[in-house]
Amino acid sequence: MSNIFLTYKCNLHCPYCFANELKTERNINEYINISYENFIEAYKFIRKSKNEKISLIGGEPTLHPDFEKILKFLVADRINTKKLYIGIYTNGVELNPYVDLIKKGNFKILVNCNSPKDMGEKNFEKLDENIKLLNKKIRDNFTLGINLYSRDMNYDFIFYLLKKYNQKYIRISLVIPNTSRKIERKPGEYFKENKDFIIGFAKKCKENNINPFFDCNNFRQCLFNNEELKLLNSFDVKFNLLENPYCIPVLDILPDLTAVRCLGLSDYIRVPISDFDNPIQLKHFFHSEIDSYIALLPPEPGCNDCKELKHHTCLGSCLAFKINDIIKLKEHCKTFRTDK
């Protein structure tokens, strides 16, 4: 998967926003929107890998001044490459003018839903109406999602929407740490603090016949007892505890045509896509610079002898928890090579 970051603009101010760290003064002044030319360049770069999935993200991508022009380009190109996957990540508030183009292009839509408290009653009403429109025109091509950012949050609104539009699947994500909200404690502590919250959400899904699946920041299955694992693995779509336990590089191409491994690590390494021939080469670079050190950094002392960690079938936690340790380890390795 490769994402093109269309804009830093957003019409909401979500308390958990994982893209906040990108909104530096330089970015706001110079690269608030990707230029149409840069979009085409980023798109052509990704297309050098024929099977690579592409998603448009932000900010809120529908706020890009050339969003309609971008969609028309993608529709035309997708007609010639029918198997090409195009996804759009949106908060759904300003989606209605583009639904016909989205239908024509057979794009996949992920609507990240927020509560009326967080987004405001009027925006929630617009979200509701636009989901109704999606349900009418592209029912099989959209999914609702929710970011779980507080153990005290009220998530009744998402079950209201799921039931109203007879949706059986939901994408969920436990909010990851970013530079504006560093989590200094061990990831195991963080996940343990949220475990009961996740189990409660899973039970609510079960009661409502909803199948949840994690996007990223997956829980380690060793944190759950047998009864809890039985619940989590009882859905048509599992919580990715066994299906997708390891994180692979997801390229996020920013408006200035630099790329990061993922938004959670956007303040660590950014490289121009022009330095690479294709997305596969760029992913290999990030794997060498970041992922190759993971096995040497177990998330907890008790993880040292874990077979899943050693066999790379368990990441242990989101890399955002580990990046400072990765930096230190890389510096240590450089010193060792120099001394030798």
KACORBEL-V392771 format. One record per pair of residues at least 4 apart in sequence whose ideal C-beta (glycine too) atoms are under 7 Angstrom apart, sorted by the first residue. I is the first residue (numbers start at 0). GAP is how many residues later the second one is. If there is no record, write none. Layout:
I|GAP  I|GAP
This chain:
0|52  0|54  0|249  1|44  1|50  1|52  1|249  1|251  1|277  2|52  2|54  2|247  2|248  2|249  2|250  3|35  3|38  3|39  3|50  3|52  3|249  4|29  4|52  4|53  4|247  4|248  4|249  4|250  5|27  5|28  5|50  5|51  5|52  5|53  5|55  5|58  6|25  6|26  6|27  6|51  6|52  6|54  6|56  6|57  7|14  7|15  7|19  7|20  7|24  7|51  8|23  8|49  8|50  8|51  8|54  9|48  9|49  9|50  10|49  10|52  10|82  10|83  11|79  11|102  11|107  11|111  13|100  13|104  14|103  14|134  15|131  15|133  15|159  17|157  17|158  17|160  17|245  17|246  18|40  18|244  19|158  19|160  20|157  20|158  20|159  20|245  20|246  21|5  21|244  22|4  22|5  24|4  25|4  26|4  27|4  30|224  30|225  32|31  32|32  32|222  33|4  33|5  33|221  34|4  35|4  35|30  35|33  36|4  37|4  37|217  37|219  38|4  38|31  39|4  40|4  40|216  41|4  41|211  41|215  41|231  42|4  44|228  44|234  45|6  45|8  45|233  47|230  47|231  48|229  48|230  48|231  51|227  52|32  52|34  53|31  53|32  54|32  54|33  54|34  55|5  55|32  56|4  56|32  58|4  59|30  59|31  60|6  60|27  60|28  60|29  61|5  61|28  61|32  61|33  61|36  62|31  63|6  65|4  66|4  66|31  67|4  67|30  67|33  68|4  69|4  70|4  70|27  70|30  70|34  71|4  71|29  72|4  73|4  73|12  73|31  74|4  74|26  74|29  74|30  76|4  77|6  77|8  77|27  77|28  84|23  85|19  85|21  86|20  86|21  86|23  87|19  87|21  88|21  88|23  89|5  89|19  89|21  90|21  90|23  91|19  91|35  91|38  91|39  92|30  92|33  92|34  94|4  94|35  95|34  95|37  97|4  98|4  98|34  98|35  98|38  99|4  100|4  101|5  101|7  101|36  102|34  102|35  105|35  106|34  107|33  108|25  108|32  108|33  109|33  109|35  109|61  110|20  110|31  110|33  110|34  111|33  111|35  112|14  112|31  112|32  112|33  112|45  112|48  113|4  113|5  114|4  114|39  114|42  115|4  115|5  115|8  115|41  118|4  118|5  119|4  120|4  121|4  122|4  123|4  124|4  125|4  126|4  127|4  128|4  129|4  130|4  130|30  130|34  131|4  132|4  133|4  133|8  134|4  134|30  137|4  142|26  142|28  143|14  143|17  143|18  143|23  143|26  144|25  144|26  144|27  145|9  145|12  145|24  145|26  146|26  146|28  147|5  147|24  147|25  147|26  147|27  147|49  147|53  148|4  148|26  150|43  150|46  154|46  155|4  156|4  157|4  157|12  158|4  158|45  158|49  159|4  160|4  161|5  161|8  161|46  161|48  162|45  167|41  167|42  167|43  168|42  168|68  169|40  169|42  170|42  170|44  171|40  171|42  171|43  172|41  172|42  172|43  172|44  173|20  173|24  173|43  175|41  175|88  175|142  175|144  176|4  176|5  176|6  176|143  176|144  177|86  177|142  178|88  182|7  182|138  184|4  184|5  185|113  185|114  186|4  186|112  186|129  186|130  186|134  187|4  187|111  187|112  188|4  189|4  190|4  190|28  190|29  190|32  191|31  193|4  194|4  194|28  195|4  196|4  197|4  197|21  198|4  198|29  199|4  200|4  201|4  201|10  201|29  201|30  202|4  203|4  204|5  204|7  205|25  210|24  210|25  210|26  211|23  211|27  212|24  212|26  212|27  213|4  213|25  213|26  215|31  215|102  216|101  217|22  217|23  217|27  218|4  218|22  219|94  219|96  220|8  220|20  223|4  223|5  223|8  225|4  226|4  227|4  228|4  229|4  231|6  231|7  231|9  232|5  232|8  237|4  237|5  239|4  240|4  244|68  244|69  244|70  245|66  245|67  245|69  246|68  246|72  248|12  248|34  248|37  248|38  248|42  249|12  250|8  250|28  250|31  250|32  251|7  251|8  251|10  251|11  252|4  252|6  252|20  253|4  253|6  256|15  256|16  256|17  257|12  257|13  257|14  258|11  258|12  258|14  258|23  259|5  259|6  259|9  259|10  260|4  260|8  260|25  260|29  263|54  263|55  263|56  264|54  264|55  264|58  267|55  268|20  270|4  270|14  272|9  275|5  275|6  275|9  276|4  278|4  279|4  280|4  281|4  282|4  283|4  284|4  285|4  285|5  286|4  286|5  287|4  289|29  289|36  292|4  292|33  292|36  292|37  293|21  293|28  294|14  294|15  294|17  295|33  296|25  296|28  296|29  296|32  297|5  297|6  297|8  297|11  297|18  298|4  298|17  298|18  298|22  302|6  302|13  305|4  305|8  306|4  307|5  307|6  308|5  308|7  316|4  316|5  318|4  321|4  322|4  323|4  324|4  325|4  326|4  327|4  328|4  329|4  330|4  331|4  332|4  333|4  334|4  335|4
